[in-house]
């Protein structure tokens, strides 16, 4: 069976997928600035600020769950263009209001629109000849985007105010819509792929999905408050911004490293180690009062998620050749990430930042269990 999307193998298609991945995964880069801007620029408490980011992510989860089962029946290019364009309009609306309820509605709308576009993007990556490598290429693009975004946005927000963040988000989404309109590698699935996609999803995929969701929860819960933790512990604004810039540079490394180690490190072992290291870093960020420990753990925190998720994406691709499960990647990742900001805000409001570390350890244990089950069951899945 040839389930490859040949247009995705050409460079215009690859560039479109990388740009769409960066726009759709903007939360993975922007959460600390996002929540920080809502707290400092709009005067929201951590719980209410986290809730807005959560609504964006919940919208993405809901639309991904709707789109993923229909991936092979949808015009993926049209959905990507329309989704990013609608997300751009919603973020432009957020920048023009301070009404909390309207901001909440527009965050949910932006998430649903971007999530639909991202589902089409990841489903298309899943139909590349080498999904692991293509996802790693997209991760490299996200690393470059992170450097530019995290290096510039704290100063831009300090100068122009919180609404400027959402104008930038609108610009990012609009750019993704334009690039997708020009080069998104949409393709019609053949009969064999449609038949394969109708088969039940293997149990190993569900375990892997839940493991990814748990890692996404820890990522969002901690990352949302990375900037606030540094500020509230008295570290200079320049020092905190330096951590964010260093984080952006470090994020350039995990994707190419994952591509290099694809055939050398077994995916089912990498995904077991990832949650352990993630929980250890989260505990360090939450509990340490030392700038060196905060900066060191903070700079590499997101890289662990990017590296592990690349291997998890490749693992799921082996279990679901039709790409349907990979189209649900936003739901896998963001169902946990959606809970993270509001859960983190609630824990911080009630018990302080230290509680985030304990929660990260508990969730990490669940993630390890799920990935262990996925690795054990993968041998029973037909190839």
VOPAGU-2260 file (C-alpha; in pm, 1 decimal, decimal comma):
REM VOPAGU-2260
SITE   aa  ch    i         X         Y         Z
SITE  UNK   A    0       0,0       0,0       0,0
SITE  UNK   A    1     136,2     346,1     -95,0
SITE  UNK   A    2       4,0     584,3     164,1
SITE  UNK   A    3     257,8     858,9      94,8
SITE  UNK   A    4     164,2    1214,3       7,0
SITE  UNK   A    5     409,1    1289,8    -273,5
SITE  UNK   A    6     342,8    1666,7    -260,5
SITE  UNK   A    7     463,1    1667,9     100,8
SITE  UNK   A    8     802,7    1539,8     -18,7
SITE  UNK   A    9     868,0    1853,5    -226,6
SITE  UNK   A   10    1025,6    2158,7     -63,5
SITE  UNK   A   11     732,0    2398,5    -109,0
SITE  UNK   A   12     510,7    2145,3      68,6
SITE  UNK   A   13     768,8    2092,8     342,1
SITE  UNK   A   14     800,4    2467,0     402,0
SITE  UNK   A   15     421,9    2500,4     424,0
SITE  UNK   A   16     405,5    2217,4     678,9
SITE  UNK   A   17     683,7    2371,5     890,0
SITE  UNK   A   18     513,8    2714,6     891,0
SITE  UNK   A   19     176,8    2558,6     975,3
SITE  UNK   A   20     335,3    2355,8    1256,1
SITE  UNK   A   21     493,7    2670,0    1405,4
SITE  UNK   A   22     164,4    2861,4    1396,8
SITE  UNK   A   23     -45,9    2574,5    1527,9
SITE  UNK   A   24     200,9    2494,2    1808,9
SITE  UNK   A   25     244,5    2857,7    1913,3
SITE  UNK   A   26     142,2    2768,3    2269,3
SITE  UNK   A   27     448,9    2544,1    2307,0
SITE  UNK   A   28     664,3    2854,3    2257,7
SITE  UNK   A   29     449,4    3136,6    2387,8
SITE  UNK   A   30     283,7    3018,2    2710,5
SITE  UNK   A   31     514,7    3191,5    2960,6
SITE  UNK   A   32     489,7    3522,1    2773,0
SITE  UNK   A   33     117,2    3467,8    2710,0
SITE  UNK   A   34      19,8    3410,5    3072,0
SITE  UNK   A   35     268,4    3669,8    3191,9
SITE  UNK   A   36     118,2    3932,9    2959,9
SITE  UNK   A   37    -232,6    3854,0    3081,6
SITE  UNK   A   38    -122,4    3892,7    3444,2
SITE  UNK   A   39     101,7    4198,4    3408,0
SITE  UNK   A   40     -71,1    4370,8    3116,1
SITE  UNK   A   41    -436,2    4300,7    3193,7
SITE  UNK   A   42    -424,3    4274,3    3574,0
SITE  UNK   A   43    -562,9    3917,2    3584,7
SITE  UNK   A   44    -481,3    3679,3    3868,8
SITE  UNK   A   45    -291,9    3355,6    3779,1
SITE  UNK   A   46    -608,8    3145,2    3776,4
SITE  UNK   A   47    -802,3    3372,7    3539,6
SITE  UNK   A   48    -500,5    3424,3    3314,7
SITE  UNK   A   49    -437,6    3050,9    3298,1
SITE  UNK   A   50    -803,4    2991,2    3220,6
SITE  UNK   A   51    -780,4    3198,8    2900,8
SITE  UNK   A   52    -485,9    2994,4    2773,9
SITE  UNK   A   53    -676,1    2681,5    2873,0
SITE  UNK   A   54    -976,5    2790,2    2664,3
SITE  UNK   A   55    -750,8    2828,1    2358,7
SITE  UNK   A   56    -614,2    2478,0    2413,1
SITE  UNK   A   57    -957,5    2326,5    2482,6
SITE  UNK   A   58   -1079,7    2473,7    2156,0
SITE  UNK   A   59    -788,4    2308,7    1978,3
SITE  UNK   A   60    -864,6    1974,7    2143,6
SITE  UNK   A   61   -1232,2    1986,7    2047,8
SITE  UNK   A   62   -1168,2    2071,1    1682,8
SITE  UNK   A   63    -892,7    1809,9    1657,8
SITE  UNK   A   64   -1128,3    1542,4    1789,6
SITE  UNK   A   65   -1384,3    1644,3    1527,2
SITE  UNK   A   66   -1138,7    1667,6    1236,6
SITE  UNK   A   67    -912,1    1368,0    1302,4
SITE  UNK   A   68   -1166,9    1090,2    1227,1
SITE  UNK   A   69   -1258,0    1274,4     906,6
SITE  UNK   A   70    -902,0    1349,1     796,1
SITE  UNK   A   71    -924,5    1152,4     471,0
SITE  UNK   A   72   -1260,5    1302,6     378,8
SITE  UNK   A   73   -1168,0    1667,8     433,2
SITE  UNK   A   74    -988,1    1901,1     195,0
SITE  UNK   A   75    -691,8    1942,2     424,6
SITE  UNK   A   76    -546,3    2245,7     246,2
SITE  UNK   A   77    -874,1    2436,3     258,5
SITE  UNK   A   78    -921,7    2351,9     627,4
SITE  UNK   A   79    -566,9    2470,6     704,2
SITE  UNK   A   80    -613,2    2800,9     521,3
SITE  UNK   A   81    -956,7    2867,7     670,8
SITE  UNK   A   82    -850,0    2763,3    1019,3
SITE  UNK   A   83    -546,3    2988,3    1035,4
SITE  UNK   A   84    -737,5    3280,8     881,2
SITE  UNK   A   85   -1014,8    3249,3    1139,8
SITE  UNK   A   86    -759,4    3222,0    1421,4
SITE  UNK   A   87    -595,1    3543,6    1296,1
SITE  UNK   A   88    -929,8    3724,7    1307,8
SITE  UNK   A   89   -1002,4    3594,1    1658,7
SITE  UNK   A   90    -665,4    3706,9    1796,2
SITE  UNK   A   91    -711,7    4047,0    1633,4
SITE  UNK   A   92   -1039,8    4066,4    1822,5
SITE  UNK   A   93    -867,8    3978,9    2151,9
SITE  UNK   A   94    -622,1    4264,7    2099,6
SITE  UNK   A   95    -910,4    4511,1    2070,9
SITE  UNK   A   96   -1092,7    4433,8    2397,6
SITE  UNK   A   97   -1040,5    4413,0    2773,0
SITE  UNK   A   98   -1375,5    4246,4    2841,4
SITE  UNK   A   99   -1290,1    3913,5    3004,6
SITE  UNK   A  100   -1588,4    3716,5    2873,0
SITE  UNK   A  101   -1529,0    3832,3    2515,6
SITE  UNK   A  102   -1159,2    3751,6    2550,1
SITE  UNK   A  103   -1255,7    3404,1    2671,8
SITE  UNK   A  104   -1488,6    3344,9    2375,7
SITE  UNK   A  105   -1227,8    3464,3    2125,6
SITE  UNK   A  106    -954,6    3249,6    2285,5
SITE  UNK   A  107   -1176,1    2941,5    2245,3
SITE  UNK   A  108   -1256,0    3034,8    1884,8
SITE  UNK   A  109    -888,6    3092,2    1801,7
SITE  UNK   A  110    -800,0    2756,1    1954,1
SITE  UNK   A  111   -1069,6    2570,0    1761,6
SITE  UNK   A  112    -964,2    2728,6    1432,2
SITE  UNK   A  113    -590,7    2675,8    1482,8
SITE  UNK   A  114    -651,8    2321,8    1611,7
SITE  UNK   A  115    -839,0    2224,5    1293,9
SITE  UNK   A  116    -554,0    2358,7    1080,6
SITE  UNK   A  117    -295,0    2181,3    1295,8
SITE  UNK   A  118    -484,6    1851,7    1268,8
SITE  UNK   A  119    -458,8    1871,8     890,6
SITE  UNK   A  120     -90,2    1958,4     922,2
SITE  UNK   A  121      -0,1    1667,3    1146,7
SITE  UNK   A  122    -214,7    1420,9     953,5
SITE  UNK   A  123     -29,1    1526,0     636,3
SITE  UNK   A  124     309,4    1490,0     808,7
SITE  UNK   A  125     197,7    1140,0     906,7
SITE  UNK   A  126     164,9    1054,1     538,0
SITE  UNK   A  127     520,7    1157,7     451,3
SITE  UNK   A  128     769,6     886,2     365,9
SITE  UNK   A  129     947,3     940,5     696,7
SITE  UNK   A  130     708,9    1102,0     948,4
SITE  UNK   A  131     971,3    1102,4    1225,3
SITE  UNK   A  132    1215,2    1302,2    1012,6
SITE  UNK   A  133     953,0    1542,6     877,1
SITE  UNK   A  134     825,1    1609,1    1229,6
SITE  UNK   A  135    1185,7    1672,9    1335,6
SITE  UNK   A  136    1220,1    1926,2    1051,4
SITE  UNK   A  137     903,4    2097,1    1173,6
SITE  UNK   A  138    1051,4    2098,5    1524,1
SITE  UNK   A  139    1363,2    2273,5    1393,5
SITE  UNK   A  140    1143,4    2541,6    1243,1
SITE  UNK   A  141     965,3    2579,8    1575,9
SITE  UNK   A  142    1302,8    2622,0    1745,9
SITE  UNK   A  143    1396,3    2910,0    1514,5
SITE  UNK   A  144    1054,5    3065,9    1571,8
SITE  UNK   A  145    1104,0    3032,2    1948,2
SITE  UNK   A  146    1431,9    3226,1    1938,7
SITE  UNK   A  147    1277,5    3516,6    1749,9
SITE  UNK   A  148     957,5    3518,1    1955,4
SITE  UNK   A  149    1104,2    3477,6    2304,7
SITE  UNK   A  150    1392,0    3711,1    2229,9
SITE  UNK   A  151    1171,2    3995,3    2112,6
SITE  UNK   A  152     827,1    3971,0    2270,6
SITE  UNK   A  153     903,1    4056,4    2637,2
SITE  UNK   A  154    1050,2    4390,2    2526,5
SITE  UNK   A  155     773,3    4451,9    2273,3
SITE  UNK   A  156     504,3    4388,3    2536,2
SITE  UNK   A  157     683,0    4608,5    2789,7
SITE  UNK   A  158     688,9    4891,3    2534,1
SITE  UNK   A  159     349,5    4858,0    2366,4
SITE  UNK   A  160     139,4    4670,3    2625,5
SITE  UNK   A  161     -33,0    4333,3    2648,0
SITE  UNK   A  162    -260,2    4373,8    2341,5
SITE  UNK   A  163      47,7    4376,0    2116,4
SITE  UNK   A  164      99,9    4005,8    2196,2
SITE  UNK   A  165    -232,3    3920,6    2038,1
SITE  UNK   A  166    -163,3    4138,2    1734,5
SITE  UNK   A  167     156,0    3938,5    1685,0
SITE  UNK   A  168     -40,3    3612,6    1723,2
SITE  UNK   A  169    -282,5    3738,7    1457,9
SITE  UNK   A  170       9,0    3812,7    1226,1
SITE  UNK   A  171     157,2    3466,4    1277,6
SITE  UNK   A  172    -174,8    3299,3    1198,4
SITE  UNK   A  173    -229,5    3517,5     892,8
SITE  UNK   A  174     118,0    3431,5     760,8
SITE  UNK   A  175      42,0    3060,3     805,1
SITE  UNK   A  176    -287,4    3102,1     617,4
SITE  UNK   A  177    -112,3    3270,5     324,9
SITE  UNK   A  178     166,8    3011,9     303,5
SITE  UNK   A  179     -87,5    2729,4     329,9
SITE  UNK   A  180    -292,7    2882,4      48,7
SITE  UNK   A  181      16,8    2883,5    -172,5
SITE  UNK   A  182     178,7    2549,8     -97,0
SITE  UNK   A  183      -5,6    2326,2     152,5
SITE  UNK   A  184      42,9    1967,4      22,5
SITE  UNK   A  185    -320,5    1858,4      27,2
SITE  UNK   A  186    -385,6    1516,0    -124,5
SITE  UNK   A  187    -680,0    1281,6    -174,1
SITE  UNK   A  188    -645,6     944,5      -1,4
SITE  UNK   A  189    -668,1     634,6    -215,7
SITE  UNK   A  190    -908,8     347,6    -149,5
SITE  UNK   A  191    -653,7     138,8      39,8
SITE  UNK   A  192    -574,7     423,1     278,4
SITE  UNK   A  193    -944,9     491,2     338,9
SITE  UNK   A  194    -997,9     121,9     417,7
SITE  UNK   A  195    -704,6     116,0     658,8
SITE  UNK   A  196    -833,9     428,7     825,9
SITE  UNK   A  197   -1166,7     263,4     896,1
SITE  UNK   A  198   -1002,0      -1,3    1115,1
SITE  UNK   A  199   -1017,2      43,1    1494,8
SITE  UNK   A  200    -723,2     228,9    1647,0
SITE  UNK   A  201    -488,2     -10,2    1827,2
SITE  UNK   A  202    -474,8      -3,2    2210,7
SITE  UNK   A  203    -104,8      86,7    2193,3
SITE  UNK   A  204    -197,3     411,4    2016,8
SITE  UNK   A  205    -440,3     506,1    2293,9
SITE  UNK   A  206    -176,1     444,6    2561,2
SITE  UNK   A  207      78,1     649,5    2365,1
SITE  UNK   A  208    -179,5     926,8    2320,4
SITE  UNK   A  209    -249,5     942,6    2693,8
SITE  UNK   A  210     123,7     944,7    2768,9
SITE  UNK   A  211     170,1    1238,8    2530,6
SITE  UNK   A  212    -124,6    1413,3    2694,6
SITE  UNK   A  213      31,8    1376,7    3039,8
SITE  UNK   A  214     360,2    1524,2    2917,2
SITE  UNK   A  215     164,8    1808,0    2757,4
SITE  UNK   A  216      -5,7    1872,2    3091,0
SITE  UNK   A  217     325,0    1901,5    3278,4
SITE  UNK   A  218     472,2    2115,1    2997,9
SITE  UNK   A  219     184,6    2363,6    2999,9
SITE  UNK   A  220     143,5    2367,1    3378,4
SITE  UNK   A  221     508,8    2459,5    3439,4
SITE  UNK   A  222     585,5    2655,2    3124,5
SITE  UNK   A  223     291,3    2890,4    3177,5
SITE  UNK   A  224     449,5    3019,1    3497,6
SITE  UNK   A  225     819,3    3003,6    3407,5
SITE  UNK   A  226     840,6    3379,4    3357,7
SITE  UNK   A  227     627,6    3456,8    3667,5
SITE  UNK   A  228     832,3    3223,6    3890,0
SITE  UNK   A  229    1149,0    3412,1    3798,7
SITE  UNK   A  230     987,5    3753,7    3842,1
SITE  UNK   A  231     824,9    3669,6    4175,4
SITE  UNK   A  232    1153,4    3532,3    4314,0
SITE  UNK   A  233    1315,6    3867,7    4255,2
SITE  UNK   A  234    1531,5    3785,9    3954,9
SITE  UNK   A  235    1598,2    4088,0    3734,5
SITE  UNK   A  236    1372,6    4120,5    3426,7
SITE  UNK   A  237    1678,8    4097,9    3202,3
SITE  UNK   A  238    1785,1    3776,0    3372,5
SITE  UNK   A  239    1441,2    3619,0    3325,1
SITE  UNK   A  240    1433,3    3728,4    2960,1
SITE  UNK   A  241    1778,8    3575,3    2923,1
SITE  UNK   A  242    1640,1    3238,6    3029,6
SITE  UNK   A  243    1364,8    3266,7    2768,4
SITE  UNK   A  244    1618,2    3355,9    2497,9
SITE  UNK   A  245    1844,1    3067,4    2602,7
SITE  UNK   A  246    1540,5    2838,7    2594,3
SITE  UNK   A  247    1477,9    2943,7    2235,9
SITE  UNK   A  248    1834,1    2861,0    2131,5
SITE  UNK   A  249    1829,4    2527,2    2315,8
SITE  UNK   A  250    1504,0    2441,1    2136,3
SITE  UNK   A  251    1698,3    2432,9    1809,0
SITE  UNK   A  252    1877,9    2117,7    1922,6
SITE  UNK   A  253    1620,9    1848,3    2014,3
SITE  UNK   A  254    1455,6    1811,6    1672,4
SITE  UNK   A  255    1774,7    1756,9    1465,9
SITE  UNK   A  256    1911,8    1539,9    1745,1
SITE  UNK   A  257    1595,3    1328,8    1734,7
SITE  UNK   A  258    1632,6    1293,2    1357,3
SITE  UNK   A  259    1998,3    1189,3    1395,1
SITE  UNK   A  260    1917,6     931,3    1663,5
SITE  UNK   A  261    1603,5     794,2    1495,2
SITE  UNK   A  262    1759,8     454,5    1411,2
SITE  UNK   A  263    2000,2     443,2    1706,3
SITE  UNK   A  264    1770,4     496,6    2002,6
SITE  UNK   A  265    1454,2     282,6    2027,7
SITE  UNK   A  266    1146,8     506,1    2039,4
SITE  UNK   A  267     975,9     298,1    2308,2
SITE  UNK   A  268    1270,4     358,6    2544,5
SITE  UNK   A  269    1306,2     730,1    2466,9
SITE  UNK   A  270     942,2     792,6    2554,6
SITE  UNK   A  271     996,0     622,7    2891,7
SITE  UNK   A  272    1290,8     846,1    2981,6
SITE  UNK   A  273    1128,6    1170,8    2864,0
SITE  UNK   A  274     863,1    1207,0    3137,7
SITE  UNK   A  275    1119,0    1126,3    3409,4
SITE  UNK   A  276    1356,2    1399,3    3297,1
SITE  UNK   A  277    1067,9    1642,4    3245,3
SITE  UNK   A  278     941,4    1587,2    3602,5
SITE  UNK   A  279    1291,5    1631,6    3747,2
SITE  UNK   A  280    1333,7    1965,3    3567,3
SITE  UNK   A  281     987,0    2080,5    3674,4
SITE  UNK   A  282    1068,9    2000,5    4036,7
SITE  UNK   A  283    1391,9    2200,3    4009,2
SITE  UNK   A  284    1217,5    2506,1    3861,3
SITE  UNK   A  285     938,5    2497,2    4119,1
SITE  UNK   A  286    1147,6    2434,2    4430,2
SITE  UNK   A  287    1479,1    2612,3    4379,5
SITE  UNK   A  288    1545,7    2968,7    4491,2
SITE  UNK   A  289    1881,8    2974,0    4312,2
SITE  UNK   A  290    1895,8    3160,4    3981,5
SITE  UNK   A  291    2149,6    2913,3    3841,0
SITE  UNK   A  292    1919,9    2616,2    3904,9
SITE  UNK   A  293    1614,1    2805,2    3776,0
SITE  UNK   A  294    1795,4    2918,2    3462,6
SITE  UNK   A  295    1955,4    2582,0    3385,5
SITE  UNK   A  296    1635,0    2382,1    3425,8
SITE  UNK   A  297    1421,2    2645,8    3255,4
SITE  UNK   A  298    1646,3    2671,1    2950,9
SITE  UNK   A  299    1617,8    2298,3    2868,4
SITE  UNK   A  300    1265,1    2232,6    2996,1
SITE  UNK   A  301    1077,1    2264,3    2664,5
SITE  UNK   A  302    1351,6    2080,4    2474,4
SITE  UNK   A  303    1269,3    1757,7    2659,0
SITE  UNK   A  304     910,3    1774,6    2534,8
SITE  UNK   A  305    1014,6    1847,4    2175,6
SITE  UNK   A  306    1267,8    1561,4    2168,9
SITE  UNK   A  307    1037,2    1305,9    2330,5
SITE  UNK   A  308     734,5    1409,6    2124,5
SITE  UNK   A  309     930,3    1357,7    1800,9
SITE  UNK   A  310     998,8     996,3    1897,8
SITE  UNK   A  311     640,0     951,2    2017,4
SITE  UNK   A  312     513,4    1087,0    1683,7
SITE  UNK   A  313     730,6     835,6    1498,6
SITE  UNK   A  314     611,0     556,5    1725,3
SITE  UNK   A  315     245,0     635,6    1660,6
SITE  UNK   A  316     318,9     660,1    1285,5
SITE  UNK   A  317     438,0     298,5    1293,9
SITE  UNK   A  318     112,3     193,7    1457,3
SITE  UNK   A  319    -121,5     396,0    1232,9
SITE  UNK   A  320       1,1     410,7     872,4
SITE  UNK   A  321    -313,3     586,2     747,1
SITE  UNK   A  322    -238,0     903,6     942,4
SITE  UNK   A  323    -574,2     923,5    1121,7
SITE  UNK   A  324    -428,0     896,7    1470,8
SITE  UNK   A  325    -154,1    1146,1    1386,2
SITE  UNK   A  326    -418,7    1391,1    1271,1
SITE  UNK   A  327    -536,5    1378,4    1632,8
SITE  UNK   A  328    -191,9    1479,2    1760,7
SITE  UNK   A  329    -320,5    1824,3    1866,1
SITE  UNK   A  330    -585,3    1651,4    2076,8
SITE  UNK   A  331    -329,1    1410,3    2225,3
SITE  UNK   A  332     -95,2    1692,2    2318,7
SITE  UNK   A  333    -339,7    1968,0    2401,9
SITE  UNK   A  334    -591,6    1772,1    2605,1
SITE  UNK   A  335    -324,4    1774,8    2874,0
SITE  UNK   A  336    -190,6    2116,2    2781,9
SITE  UNK   A  337    -542,6    2259,1    2803,7
SITE  UNK   A  338    -566,7    2162,1    3168,9
SITE  UNK   A  339    -214,6    2283,3    3249,1
SITE  UNK   A  340    -250,8    2662,6    3268,4
SITE  UNK   A  341    -568,2    2664,8    3478,1
SITE  UNK   A  342    -449,0    2374,7    3697,0
SITE  UNK   A  343    -115,6    2549,2    3745,6
SITE  UNK   A  344    -287,8    2878,0    3824,0
SITE  UNK   A  345    -513,6    2709,8    4077,2
SITE  UNK   A  346    -219,2    2535,0    4249,4
SITE  UNK   A  347     -16,2    2857,0    4257,8
SITE  UNK   A  348    -308,1    3059,1    4393,3
SITE  UNK   A  349    -383,3    2806,1    4668,0
SITE  UNK   A  350     -42,5    2667,3    4765,9
SITE  UNK   A  351     238,1    2851,6    4587,3
SITE  UNK   A  352     480,7    2756,6    4313,2
SITE  UNK   A  353     628,1    2462,2    4504,3
SITE  UNK   A  354     309,3    2263,8    4455,4
SITE  UNK   A  355     371,4    2262,1    4078,5
SITE  UNK   A  356     675,8    2038,1    4124,0
SITE  UNK   A  357     489,7    1772,3    4325,0
SITE  UNK   A  358     207,6    1766,3    4071,3
SITE  UNK   A  359     460,4    1728,3    3787,6
SITE  UNK   A  360     613,7    1421,8    3952,6
SITE  UNK   A  361     276,0    1251,1    4000,0
SITE  UNK   A  362     166,6    1319,4    3642,2
SITE  UNK   A  363     506,6    1204,3    3514,0
SITE  UNK   A  364     454,3     866,1    3680,6
SITE  UNK   A  365     124,0     824,3    3495,1
SITE  UNK   A  366     293,9     917,1    3167,6
SITE  UNK   A  367     568,2     657,7    3218,1
SITE  UNK   A  368     306,5     389,1    3287,1
SITE  UNK   A  369     117,0     475,2    2967,0
SITE  UNK   A  370     427,3     473,2    2748,7
SITE  UNK   A  371     534,1     141,6    2904,0
SITE  UNK   A  372     199,2      -9,6    2807,3
SITE  UNK   A  373     228,9     132,2    2454,0
SITE  UNK   A  374     576,1     -16,9    2412,2
SITE  UNK   A  375     463,6    -354,5    2544,7
SITE  UNK   A  376     156,2    -372,3    2319,4
SITE  UNK   A  377     314,1    -241,6    2000,2
SITE  UNK   A  378     439,3    -589,1    1905,2
SITE  UNK   A  379      79,9    -709,5    1880,3
SITE  UNK   A  380      -7,0    -449,9    1616,9
SITE  UNK   A  381       0,3    -578,2    1255,0
SITE  UNK   A  382     266,5    -414,2    1036,3
